[in-house]
Amino acid sequence: MIGGVRGRYAPSPTGALHLGNLRTALLAWLVARHVGGAFILRIEDLDLPRVRPGAAAGILADLRWLGLDWDEGPDIGGLYGPYTQSARQDLYRAALARLRAEGQLYPCYCTRAELARIASAPQAGEDGPRYPGTCRTLTKRQRHQYEAQGRRPALRFRAPSPPLSFTDALAGPQRESVAERCGDFVVLRSDGIVSYQLAVVVDDALMGVTQVVRGADLLSSTARQLALFDALGYQRPTEYAHVPLLLDDSGVRMAKRDASAGLATLRAQGMTPAQVLGILASSCGLWPPGEPVSLTDLLADFDIKRVRSQ
């Protein structure tokens, strides 16, 4: 049985980490390390067409340059690997087979055009439209007809109606009905790629993750993931903290396509790890602006509740 506090950072190798990614990594590391917990590095490369060659190696190098370390990861292994999602496909397929056998999944033949029409509906929220269950009750004959037309189905999870609750360290108490908020959601895309929602649940559960520290843009995914934890009989993580996103000077969320927002530019300017850590820590209220800082000093009086947006 996996025990103790276990945190993680799980970047996607679709480009170099920008300062927002690095700040989230720093916070995830601090949350785990300040209570003596283990820290896991996992590479989320499910969507292989978007993966950039060399990006994973660059991510590891950038984190190491800052002084962040990990106890388990793709380069050093561990008891609960592999630590790269593309090497964990059998685990995801087993989870899908289990959900399907229990009647929790159904094939969805909706085309992109049909889903786009749903998305353009005026009632669509910030996370997109609620799926209306178009394919939920198809007969076998209707499914065969769609397949005869060459449609490849996705698999959707039957969303539970009862509200799911959890407490986020920064956002406070949360309560949401997945069925009402987004409806049945995709766990296997029509192109055969496992969804983020399913993969992250399988990974966190089988790696024994107890702390989930990630960007605030993923707060709305949590109820869906809790529904999958419960459906698969997994133990839920005990701590969630969705940290503010780092914005650029114009107030826009940083993106990996902005090369100037990464470490390479700062290192070329001669900045030290302590100076970059100072920038990251001051941007969320953990350190005075303009002062370098060590990880030891940040750990000394760390409190996640002191984190604020810029």
CORZIWO-V10271 format. One record per backbone hydrogen bond with DSSP energy under -1.0 kcal/mol. NH is the residue of the N-H (numbers start at 1). CO is the residue of the C=O. E is the energy in kcal/mol with one decimal. If there is no record, write none. Layout:
# CORZIWO-V10271
NH;CO;E + NH;CO;E
This chain:
# CORZIWO-V10271
7;38;-2.8 + 9;40;-2.3 + 14;12;-1.8 + 19;261;-2.1 + 22;18;-2.4 + 23;19;-2.3 + 24;20;-1.9 + 25;21;-2.4 + 26;22;-2.6 + 27;23;-2.4 + 28;24;-2.6 + 29;25;-2.4 + 30;26;-2.6 + 31;27;-2.6 + 32;28;-1.7 + 33;29;-3.0 + 34;30;-2.4 + 35;32;-1.0 + 36;33;-1.8 + 37;32;-2.9 + 38;5;-2.6 + 40;7;-1.8 + 41;72;-2.6 + 42;9;-2.4 + 43;83;-2.6 + 44;11;-2.9 + 45;43;-1.2 + 48;46;-1.9 + 50;47;-2.0 + 51;48;-1.3 + 52;13;-2.4 + 55;52;-2.2 + 58;54;-2.0 + 59;55;-2.3 + 60;56;-2.1 + 61;57;-2.1 + 62;58;-2.4 + 63;59;-2.3 + 64;60;-2.3 + 65;61;-2.3 + 66;62;-1.6 + 67;64;-1.1 + 68;63;-2.0 + 71;39;-2.9 + 72;39;-1.2 + 73;77;-1.6 + 77;73;-2.5 + 85;43;-2.5 + 87;84;-1.9 + 88;85;-2.5 + 92;88;-1.5 + 93;89;-2.6 + 94;90;-2.0 + 95;91;-1.7 + 96;92;-2.5 + 97;93;-2.6 + 98;94;-2.0 + 99;95;-2.3 + 100;96;-2.7 + 101;97;-2.4 + 102;98;-1.3 + 103;100;-1.8 + 104;99;-2.8 + 106;156;-1.7 + 108;154;-2.9 + 115;111;-2.5 + 116;112;-2.4 + 117;113;-1.8 + 118;114;-1.6 + 119;115;-2.4 + 120;116;-1.4 + 121;118;-1.6 + 124;121;-1.8 + 125;128;-1.5 + 128;125;-1.9 + 131;182;-2.6 + 136;133;-1.4 + 138;135;-1.1 + 143;139;-2.2 + 144;140;-2.4 + 145;141;-2.0 + 146;142;-2.1 + 147;143;-2.5 + 148;144;-2.2 + 149;145;-1.0 + 150;147;-1.5 + 151;146;-1.9 + 154;108;-2.5 + 155;188;-2.6 + 156;106;-2.7 + 157;185;-3.2 + 158;104;-2.9 + 164;176;-3.2 + 166;174;-1.9 + 168;172;-2.4 + 169;240;-3.2 + 172;168;-1.9 + 174;166;-3.2 + 176;164;-2.4 + 179;160;-1.8 + 181;177;-2.5 + 182;178;-2.3 + 183;178;-2.3 + 187;155;-3.0 + 188;155;-1.4 + 189;193;-2.8 + 192;189;-1.9 + 195;187;-2.2 + 199;195;-2.4 + 200;196;-2.7 + 201;197;-1.0 + 202;198;-2.5 + 203;199;-2.8 + 204;200;-2.6 + 205;201;-2.5 + 206;202;-2.6 + 207;203;-1.9 + 208;205;-1.2 + 209;204;-2.6 + 210;6;-2.4 + 211;6;-2.2 + 212;239;-2.4 + 214;241;-1.8 + 216;243;-2.3 + 218;215;-2.0 + 219;216;-1.5 + 221;218;-1.3 + 222;219;-1.4 + 225;221;-2.0 + 226;222;-2.7 + 227;223;-2.1 + 228;224;-1.6 + 229;225;-2.6 + 230;226;-2.5 + 231;227;-2.3 + 232;228;-2.2 + 233;230;-1.1 + 234;229;-2.6 + 239;210;-2.4 + 241;212;-2.4 + 243;214;-2.6 + 248;252;-3.1 + 251;248;-2.1 + 254;246;-1.7 + 258;255;-1.7 + 259;257;-1.3 + 261;258;-2.1 + 262;259;-1.6 + 267;263;-3.0 + 268;264;-2.1 + 269;265;-1.1 + 270;267;-1.6 + 271;266;-2.2 + 276;272;-2.1 + 277;273;-2.9 + 278;274;-1.8 + 279;275;-1.9 + 280;276;-2.5 + 281;277;-2.9 + 282;278;-2.5 + 283;279;-1.6 + 285;282;-1.3 + 286;281;-2.7 + 291;288;-1.2 + 293;274;-1.9 + 298;294;-2.0 + 299;295;-2.3 + 300;296;-1.3 + 302;299;-1.1 + 306;303;-2.2 + 307;304;-1.6 + 308;284;-1.9
